[in-house]
């Protein structure tokens, strides 16, 4: 009976270990002791019931079929190639500028602002960090008006904004590669002329027009 119990425990532990493998190739080279596979039905009959013997035999046959030292179980690893990985400070800077620029927009409007910042990070025409992009100056003027007027520092980042940024970091992007956005109604006419003559209009969403 003790041998039977030991066998069941050993088999259970082995199967549990194999089921715990997650998203990678694992070489199943575990070997059971000779006593386990060498045990005969007669040896188990001394202290086991008929149904126990049948159960043990079924498990032993299963393990013998899958426990070859050369057997390898392969698993596909799912990788999101569009995901963006940022450090904690960069995420906070991104959330804060999105809140300051689009805190009154819906989720897509907030996501688009985050997309523009990340598009700039990827462009050779702008700094290659989120913080560098957000605090960049052009002609002595900050590129983002909330940084210039201090709103960036005063906003409280909402959960809606954090969720929108999180979706963007997971790869969501409907920005069409936009590098600029502007609220025409709030912008200085001189600056709007620069957008209209020097940039390519892409689309309008919410209060913002987006350009490349």
Order of alpha helices (4+ residues) and beta strands (2+ residues): alpha-beta-alpha-alpha-alpha-beta-alpha-alpha-alpha-beta-beta-alpha-alpha-alpha-beta-alpha-beta-beta
